[in-house]
């Protein structure tokens, strides 16, 4: 009989705000919020302390609205390097228990403690981890304990701050099924609307829905969500997941609700530059480009296009994004724009598919490839490469809103 897995999900509480309070004890017990430039509408609340949340401050609230609601609110700009340092320290503590750790963002990760749970009770381990992070880093966290990743993630959300929750599969009917389906991890507003259209209002409804109906409505994702609603999740805790970048993107909130096409096109150009820089920093390319549009009424729209050959150049990203934009924009005022390149892979692993349009180019290069093959047979794979890679220092991808902090955790 296979040994039951025991998974922890460690989720830092109000991470950015808690880090600021840890660095400056005078901020403890006070309502603080992390925001962008308060002079422009980019000043949207990124996160806030629990003291601020108790007084009605929430993420995505504009700075102006937050200050009207709570004039004594202390606003701080984000300090990404400070948060990265705290994140590294937190994961260092987790790594002292097991190497089976999968970071999923700057402030949360999974641990598989199945092997060490023979020696100590999982609840004891979780309590020790929580107290060490609090004593050594002065940071609060919540921890979920469960037999799989989905239930562990769900459990860590149940008690905040400084909570520890055990969620077993047998607890699912009582603790999860009565909840609205929007409360389920992996279900956003768009998916919730599609589920409502087929009369799925609770997690229990999702757990019991006919497989053909859910598959027709949501495809494979619907089947996956139905399994999760029944507490089933076979995903392993994968330490190598930090090496697997799936997408690279960038978005920006405009200072005003914008309809000027020149301003919008210039915004897309800046976003294309940033995405291209980040792809270049990671030596990646991707086969799908998507744009995100959020209008003045906070309605989100997206459009994407997939290519036969991967892209990474700024001009190509800009041209394709602009084409998608012109096809989808109906003239409404725009609040936010974003570009994402997904289905990414390392450039050295990408190979263009031969077509009627590029066959001649490849035919000219064929003698070169034959020489490369001969050299690699003699000296080994990778002995010669197309082009020269220069590891130039770049800060293009160092943003807290991406998963670029994973670079801090690799090869340790």
N, C-alpha and C positions, 0 to 999 in steps of 0.2 A: 504493500500500500504506500502510495506516494506521501511524502511528508507535507503537511499543511504549511502554506507560506504565511509569513507574518510580515506585513508591509507597514512602514511608518510614512506618513506624509507630514513633513515639517513645514509650516507656513508662518513666516514672520508677520507680526501684527503691525499694521500701519508703518511699514518698514522705513520709508524716507523720513517721516515725522519722528519716529522713534530714534533713528540714528541722530537726527538733529538734537533731540533731547538728551541723548547719551553724551554727545560732544559738549553740550552746553546745559549743565544741570539747572540753570536759571529758567530754562524753558519747561521744566517738568511741572506737570499739573496745570499747564496753561493751554489755551486754545491756539494751536498753530496750524498752518497749512503751507504746503509746498505748491508754488505756482510759477508760471512763466512771467513774462514781462507784464506787470500790472498796468502799464501805460497803454497797452494795446489789448485787444480781446484775446490775444494769445495767453493772457493772464487767466487761464482756466485752472481750477483747483485740480492738481494731480493726485494728491492724497492729503489727509489731515489727521491730526491727533484724535484720540478718542474723546478728549475733552471738547474738541471742536465739533465732532460728530454728534455728541450729546446735545449740542445747541443748534443742530439743523444744518451743519456744513457737510457737503457731500462732494465726491469726485465728479468732475465735469461742470460743476457750478462755476459761473463766471466770477472773476475777482470782484467786480462791482457789486453783483448780487450778494456775494458772501459778506462784503464789508457793510452793506446796508442791513443785512440780517444780524451781523455780529461786529459792530464797530471796533471792539477790542481785539479782534482776530489778528494774530501775529503772522505776517506773510514772509516767507523765505523763498529765495530762488533755489532751484535744484542744484545740488553739489554732487555731480555724478561720481567724481573720484572718491569722495567720502563714502558713498554708498557701495562702490565696488570694493573698497577696502573692508568694509563691514561684512560684505557678502563673502569675501574670501575667508575671513576669520570664522564666519559661521560654518561654512562648508569644511573648514579645517577641523572644527570640533566634530562634525558629523563623521568625517573620515577616520577619526580616532576609534570609531566603533566598528566600522566595516568599510570595505572597498566597494561593496555593492550599493553605490549611490548614483542616482540619476537626477542631476539638477534640471529643473524645467523653466526656471526664470531666476532673476537676480535674488529673489527672496523666498524661494521654495524648492523643495526637492523630495525625492522618495528614497527610502532606505529599505533594503531587504535584510531583516535581522533574523531570518529563519534559523540560520546556523548557530548564532550566539544565544538564541532564546532557550536553548537546552540548559544553558548555564544560569541564566537569570530570567525572571518573569518579564515579559514585554512591557508591562505597565511600569515596572521599576526602571527599565532602560529608558523609556520615554520620559519619565519624571526626572531622571538624572540629566538627560540631554537638555530638557527644558530649563532646568535650574542652572546648568553650566553656561548655557547661552545667556541667561539672565545675569548670573554673577560675573562672568568673565567679560561680557560685551555690553552689559546693561541694556539688553534688548529683549522684549517679550516675544513669545511665539506660541502658536497652538499646534497640537500634534494629533493626528488621526491614526488609529491602530486598526488594521483590518486584514483580511486574507487576500485582498487584491488592491490594485492601484485606485480604481474608481471608488471603492468604498472608503479607502484611506483618505483620499482627497475630500470626499463628502463629509467624513467624520471630522476632519480638521476645521471645517467651516461651521461646525455646530456650536462650538464654545469659543468665543473670542471676547477679550484677549486672555492669554495664558490658560487656555483650556486643553484638556486631554480627553479624547473621546474614543471609546472602543465601539466599533460597528461590525457585527458579525452578519453573515449572510442570512441567518435565521431572524435577524432584527429587521430586515428590509420591509416585510409586509406591514409591520406596526409603525416603524419610524419614517419610512420613505414614501410608501404608497399613498398616504393621505395628502402629501404635499402637492402644491401646484407644479405642473411639469416645468414651468419656467425656472423653478428652484433647482432643477437637476443640472449638475455639472455637464457641460457639453450641449446644452439647449439654450440658444439665444432667442432674441425677440422674433427674428425671421422664422426660425424653426418652430417656435411656439405658435405662431400664427398659422403655419401649415398644419400643425397638429390639431389646433382648435377647429380647423376646417373639416377634420375627420372625427370631430367630437372626442379628442383626447385632451382632457383638462388637467388630470392629475398624473403623477408618476405611476400610480396603480393602473390607470386607464392604458398607459403606454405598455406596462408590463403584460397586460392581458389582450392587447389588440391582435387581430388576425395578421399573420405574417405577410400575406399577400396584399392586404390593405396598406400596411406601413411601408412595404417595399415599393408599392406603386406611388405613394406620396413622397417618400424621401430616398428611395433607392437603397444602396448598401448602408448608407448612414442610418437609415431607419431601422434596419435589422440590427445594427450595432447598438443603437440607443435602446431598442427593446431588450436586448441582452443585458445592458447595463441596468435598466430599470428592474430587472430580476436579480441584480446583484452579481452578474457574471462578467468577468474580465480576466482574460488569460495573458495579458501583456506582462512581460518580464521587466524587472527593474534593470535598465540597460545603461551601464556606465559609459558606453561608447556613443550614446545618443548626442552628447555634446559636440561630437564631430560631424553631425549630420544636419547641416543647414538646409532647410527646405525652401526658404524664400528670403528675399532681401527687399525691403521697402522703405518708403519715407512719406510722411504726410505733413501738412501744415494747415493751421487755422488762419484764415485771412483776417486782416484787421477790421474789415467791414464786409457786410453782405455784398458780394461783388457780381456785377454783370458785364463789366468792361472786358471785352475779348482780349485786348492787348495785355491787360493785367493778368488775366487767367492764363494766357499762353506763356507769359514770362514766368509765372509761378510753376507751370509744368516744366519749363526749361531748367529752373533751379532744382526742382525735384529730380529731374532726370540726371543732372550733374551729381547730386548726392547719392542717388542709387548706383550710378556708374562708378563713383569713387568707392563705395562700399563693396561692390562686386570686385573691383580691382584690388582692394585691400585684401580680400579673401581669395582672390584668383578663381572666381566663379563666373558662370554664365547660366542662363536659364532659357527654357523653351516657352514659357507662358508669361505674358504681361497683363496686369490688371490695373484698372484705375478705380479710385473711390471718389465719390462725390457726395458731400453732405450739404443739403440745401438749408436755407434760412429757417425752415420749420423742423430741422433735425431729421429729415428723412434721408436715409442712406441709399445710394444707388451705386452699383458696380458693373463693370463691363470688362471682359477679358478676351484675349486672343492667343492661340497657341501656334507655334511655328515648327516647321520641319527641322530647322537648324537653330541652335541656341544663340542668344544675343547677349551683349554686355556693353556695347559702345553707347556713349551718351547720346549721340545724334540719332541712332536707331531707336533707342528707348523713347526719346522725345517725339520722333515722327510717329511711332506706333501709338503712343499714349494720346497724342493730339488727335490722331485719326479716330480712336475710340471715343474721345471726348466729343468731337463734332458730330459723331453718329448718335450720341446718347443725350446730349444737353438740349433742353427745350427752352432755354432762356431764363429759367428761374434764378433768383439770386443765390449765390453759392457761399457757403460758410467755410468749407474745408475741402481740400483736394489731396489725393494721395496716389502714389504709383508703387506697385509691387512687381518684382520679377520672381517667379516661382518655378517649381520643378528644376531647381538648380543642381549643377554638378560642377566638378572641377574642370577647368578649361583644358587641362592636359588629357582629361578623359573623354572630352567631347570630340566627336568626329562628324563632319558634315556628311549628309546623305547625298549621294550622287544624284544629279538630276540633269535634265536636258540643258539647264542653264549654267551649271558649274562643271560639267563633265570635262570641257576643254581645259579649264583651269587645273583640274586634278590630273589630266593626262600629261600636262606639261611638268607636273611635279613628280610623276611616277618614277623617273630615274633617281630622283633624290631619295624617295622612300625606299627604293631598292638598296641604295647605299646604306641608309640608316639600318635596314634589316640586317645587312651583312655585318655592320659594326656591332649591333646588339647581339648577334649570334656569337661573336668573338669575345665581347667585353661585358655582356649582360644587359638585361632590359633596363632602359632608362639611361644608358651610357651617353646617349646623345639626345638632345631635345630640340624641338622646334622653337627657336627664340631663346632668349636668356631671361631668367627670372631674377629680378633684383628685389631683395627684401628691404624696400625703402620703408622708413618709419612713417606711418600714416595715422592721423587721428580722425579720419573720415568716418570710421564705423564706431567710434567710441561714444555711443549714446546709450543711456540707461533704458530706453524704451525698446531696444532690440535685445538679442541674446548674445551680443558680442562680448559680454563679460565672461562667457564660457572660455574665452582665450586664457583667462586667468587661472582656470581650473585644469587645463590640459597638461598632460605629461608631468604630473606631479608624483 
